[in-house]
Structure formats: C-alpha cells, structure tokens
Amino acid sequence: MCGIVGYVGNGSAREIIIDGLKKLEYRGYDSSGIAFDAGGKIEIRKCQGRISNLEAILSKETIDAHTGIGHTRWATHGAPSDVNAHPHANSDGSIAIVHNGILENYIEIKEWLAKDYEITFKSETDSEVIAHLIGIYYDGNLEDAVFKAIDRMRGAYALCVVAKDEPDKIVAVRKDAPLIAGIGHGCNFIASDIPALLKYVREIYLIENNETVVVTADNIKIYNADRQEVKRDVFHVNWDADAAEKDGYSHFMLKEIHEQPKGIYETLHRRIDENGEIVLDGIKMTKSDIENFNKVYIVACGTAYHAGLVGKSAIEKMAHIPVEVEVASEFRYRDPFVDDKTLFIAISQSGETLDTLAALREAKRKGARVLSVVNVVGSSVARESDDVFYTWAGPEIAVASTKAYTTQLMCMYIIALYMGRTKGTIDEAYYKEFINELALIPDKLEKVLADEPKIEELAKQLYRNEHVFFIGRGPDAGVSYEGSLKLKEISYINSFAIAAGELKHGTIALIEQDTVVVALATQDRLFEKMLSNIQEVKARGAYVIGLAKEGNADIEKQADKTIYIPQCIDEITPLLSVVPLQMLAYYIAKLRGCDIDKPKNLAKSVTVE
Ligand code: M6R
C-alpha cells in the first residue's frame, strides 16, 4: 500500500525521506517519488519501479534540501508509471502533494477544474486533482488552502502538502488513512507509518481522523475538523523495527488476518453507491454481453481457486448460469470447451501466477470474454483481461493468503449479484437483503476476531496432532478446503478436507480414536445433515471441533469444542467462517515453531509451472 514520509529541519531531506521510504518497502509498491524545496521552487523526482531507481536519478545531482515529502505508490487509479507516481504538482509547480487512499469525487472536481480553470492533467490519478485544487485556493497560507480543499474532498486519505512560497512547512491531513507526526530535535517528521521514522524518532503524535497537522522544524500543530488547535499526548514507541513493520503483530499473517474487516469493507464500498446500487466503473461488460453468456469458467490456483468454489454457488444461484471451477494448471492442458459465449473469470491475488495467466490466454484464444479478480493493480493478469475487478485487500505479504481470499469472496458475491440483477434472475428484495447482509460483515468479522484468545487456547490443545480433517457441506465444503490448505502450508500438519457427505465413500476409513475433525456446520438448511456426519466420525472416536452460527447450540451435543460465528444468511458464511480457521492454523504453526510468513518450499507469487 502507499507510504508517505515528510521531513522539515536542517538535515538532508532527501536522505531522510529515501531512508524512511525504504522502511515502507515491505508494504508493497510500484513506484516512488520525492518533492523537495530547491530554494524558491519545488523540484520533483519520481519513477516507476523500485526505490533504487529513484536513488539512481537522485544520485546524479547535488541536492541540498531541508524540506521534502516522499511517497511509495501502490497503484489504484491509473497503472504504475512514471507519470502516475507521486508527488503530483499543480500547473505552475507551486504546490506538491503526496496522497494515500482514494479521492472518491475526483471526477466531479476534475471536471470543475478543467471547465472553470482550464486546468489540464498530466496523470490518470485521482491524486493530481488535489494538487490543483489546493493550488486554486492558495493565497499565501498553506493550511488555509488545505482546509478549503478538504471541504470539497470526499474519500479516505492521508495527504501531505508543500508550497513553494512556504518552504519550511508541511501540511498533512488524516481522513480514514493512517498518519503520524514524529517529534525530532530541531526537525520534525510526518509519515503514514511508524517504521518509516524509527531510525530518527521514538516520540510521536498519533494523528486522529479528520485532523490537520502543520509541521515546521520547531513546531507541530494539530487542528481538529473545526480548525481548533488540539493538544495531543506524546506516544512513545518502544517496538523494535521488525515489530513496527508488522504494526506490533508478531507476523504479517496475523496482521493480515486482522486487516480483513477493512479489506472487505473497501472491496464492497468501492463498488456500491449511496443508493446501494452496484457500480462497475471501468468494467465494459454490457447487459447484452451478460445475457449472451451460456457458461462461466472460474479458473485459479490455491486459495484463489477456493474462492472460486464459493463464487460458483453464488453465480449459479443468482445468475442461473452453469459455472465450472477448475485449477488453472489442469484447465490449460485440457482443451476445455470455451467459445465466445463463455465468461472466463480468473482469480489471482498477485496477478502473476503463471498457470492462471496461461489458462487466461488459452481462454482468450478460444474467444472467451475474460474478467479477472485481482489484487495487484497493473499485474499481468489484470493487463491481459478484458475487464478487471480489483480486490481492495492491500498488499499481502505473508505467503499464506488470508485477506486476499475474503476480498475475493466479496468480489464473487458482487459479480453474482450484478449478473443476477442484470438478467432479472433475482428480484429487488433479494438483492437489497443481500447487499445489506454484506454491509454487516465487517462488524461481524470484528466479533469473530475477538475470539482470538479462545482459538489460541484450542491451538494449544491441538498442535501436537499430525493429522487433521476438515469437513463441510455446500459453501462450507469450499471453506473446509481453504482451512485445510492454511493449516498444511504453514504448520506442515497433514491435513485433508472433504465434502462431509463424501466421507462415507472411503475417507472415513482413516478416522480413528482421537483423530481431529473440524466440522463446519454453518448452513441452516444442511445443519442436521452435518450433525449426522459429525455423529459418524464421533462413532469412530474422532475429536470434533464444530463451527456453527450463534444460536445453533445443538452442535454442542455432538462436538467436543464449538466455535461460533455471528448469524448471517447461509450464502455468505464463508466470509466469517474462514477466519477462525486462519487463526487456528496460525496459532498451531506458531506453537510448532514454524516460519509462518515464509513457509518452506513455498513462494508468494508462483511464476513457474
Ligand atoms: O497470486 P495468486 O492468487 O494467483 O496465487 C495463487 C496461489 O499460489 C496462492 O493462493 C497459494 O495457494 C497461497 N499460498 C495460499 O495461501
């Protein structure tokens, strides 16, 4: 995700900012840049790629700047490129900004600036609009101009601004995106994240939502939304640098598990307008395209494939189209039946998985329309698709995928709803109820996460086992596969998942005294069937962990331990039920002393066959 670092003082702004940006590299980015005061003007250097590319540019010149702002960009609006990289400036270069987040009403402001001020824009970003907006309000006082600009801005952002005529000042704003100010000696800092500043300061101010901060070398002033100055206690950071990168979590995987309510919220709200209507900006698929499809293939690998299994049920139910889900490595060599009436959906976090990319190319060659569900903007899968539906998980660092999966699920529900609505196969009442249920998920997920201590206790009881089975029916079967994959990839426990009704056709032979079985029973209509399956394994001595919705306490009569998720409609339980399984895998792996973020034999992005 994007990162911000700013500095005002007597030191070398360039060195300090580059150093800070490097500390944010772990977050993922595709370009970087810096704006600095160059004595009467603002200079900007920026480029696509690694920070080392930026350093190579900067190394060719002598820069003696004492004020500056820097940025690492993770593309959202506009592909990764030199011109879309931050900082952005207004037309005469007197204002420069760096921006994390999204300016939601940028089109409206952009059109207004173009019409009334004849402003032309260099980049495809929403962020550039902010530089111009502040520029037209600027009248000698940067904070006043920023206050006026933010009154017109809608969205979630952290914003950092410098002005040519006030070379010793940075003004920054926090609106639903992290921002901190670092307290130095004869210098001060601003940043999106603590690790960026740890080499220089340990005393910081945590900037709160809707606050504006004015940073000079000897002062940091914080203003609330009413422009009143507020006092803030100093926060002393005592984490080491490694812990700071993980926001204090012991592993990226745990951090990413906890980021799921936010990722799910973002993924939904980017696609739903204030009237609850789905908006598919940038997706060109028309009503007649949707009506023309007679078949859908969902193709992916690993966790993304498991998201596809849930997507299949949703699309078939809502859009009444047959859906096949297949692992990409099989699809590509199978000569599948694909033509111009086929919708091919590729799901990939990285967008670089070779098998998925090859399957996509094969489907395209045969005439399919390709829609991809991708996390990394500008990745190969995204670039080669006809349409892209981005997940808003943010960079996923841990090899074990967590927040990518739940945001992929959210995309699949939105796609299914959209197709059903367009074809008229779901009615208004169903659509509205479903959207409302999806909107409640982030809060419900917080409740699930609050059960973490209970899951940790359970892990203590289970971590010495060498075999764990996962069973479930309907959407729970898909989540069982995902829970099992999580466990095996990070704890190296031999784990197996199977549709619960299929157990009796062979696999039940492996169940013996004390075999651990995790039984997902979140589907109301299949609850009693699952209770019977639990009885079957109990009769053979299994130790059963049941997972059910709150209120379905009958499961306690069968299971040895029960984990509950909040009530929700059956179709969307995977958004909740996978999370205890992710936490269980995490704590088991931790107790087994495994290298959780980088499990053996695995890579984050699999670009080989
Ligand atoms: O980047 P992708 O989503 O295409 O990656 C697909 C799989 O390699 C990935 O989901 C893998 O299974 C994860 N390690 C699972 O946690």
Residues whose N, C-alpha, C, O or C-beta is under 5 A from the ligand:
A	BS01	M6R	C301 G302 T303 A304 I347 S348 Q349 S350 G351 T353 V399 A400 S401 K604 V606
